[in-house]
Amino acid sequence: MMRGFSTIVRKLSSAAAPVRAATLPELLQARIAATPEGAAYRQFDAASGQWRTLTWRETGERVARWRDALASMVLPRESRVAILLPNGLDAMCIDQACLSLADVPVPLHAIDNPGSIAYILADSEAALLVVQQRSQWEAIEAVGQALPGLRAVVVTGEWGPLDGARPSSVPVMPLAVWLANGRASGHLSGPRADDLAAIVYTSGTTGRPKGVMLSHGNVVANVQAVLQRVQPTPDDVFLSFLPLSHTFERTAGYYLPIAAGSCVAYARSVPQLGEDLMSQQPTVLISVPRIYERVHAKVQEALARAPLKARLMARTQAIGWRRFRAAQGLAADDA
């Protein structure tokens, strides 16, 4: 395990210079121009049962369709767009479409309750809500929260039967219809560095959720700070599974790979994470301690039943740790 980490450190130290930009849409455009045919995203296609890869050029074309559809709504500059989607291409596309038009993404926690989401929609004055299933919007609407600013709801996935469905207070449409209504938007002024790039809400464990307002300059500065310490390369593959409603994943698992030109593979789900790790073989995993603790506990549980494997694991870790310290020019560890 440590041997693999030291190899990554040596590779990253010789990485090519990443692209630079003042705003997030500029960052994406610079990446597309730098490596148009490089691998940008991988996502599992349930219909074919295969993983599909999107290049940076194809990513730009896909985002442009979403941008045109959003521009056709003629929303005021800095309109809030709420995103209730799992990690994936749809979440990336609506986020990038918002950013390119100087609108403000409001990423929502996928497992949050309808009441909390309704409160955030009202508090942020969201003009558009993008959800995966129509039933999600129906549950939110049933809360009864007044949402005078909401202009439309777009459903990216399961539409469900219309029989018995209650009339909605706002237009609700499938993604295909919304995209088809888009018209080429031409040149529209993008955001400035001090414009909002997101309003990220807290979990609400200590009261009502509170919206944290982040500018393009905030996020780009964070990405640049990371790149001063670690530089992923176009050969690296990130496995994305932490929610994009968290600033950690948004910065380190989403915008950082754009700057570096690395590929992002979207994990299917947390229960399938082990399979996705095996099939996609990521070189970079962005996570939080709780996930690593769970993995470590599972490994220790398995080793407890296999004394020989436990000794081999201990020996492997010791060798890897020595090699890592040597590669970093650190003093030998005699412990």
Salt bridges, closest charged atoms under 4 A:
GLU37 OE2 - ARG57 NE 2.83
ASP45 OD2 - ARG52 NE 3.87
GLU61 OE2 - ARG57 NH1 3.12
ASP90 OD1 - ARG62 NH2 3.96
ASP95 OD1 - ARG250 NH2 2.56
GLU138 OE2 - ARG134 NH1 3.08
ASP194 OD1 - ARG192 NE 3.63
ASP195 OD2 - ARG77 NH2 2.90
ASP195 OD1 - ARG192 NH2 3.12
ASP236 OD1 - LYS11 NZ 2.93
GLU275 OE1 - ARG268 NH2 2.99
ASP276 OD1 - ARG268 NE 2.77
GLU301 OE2 - ARG305 NH1 3.78
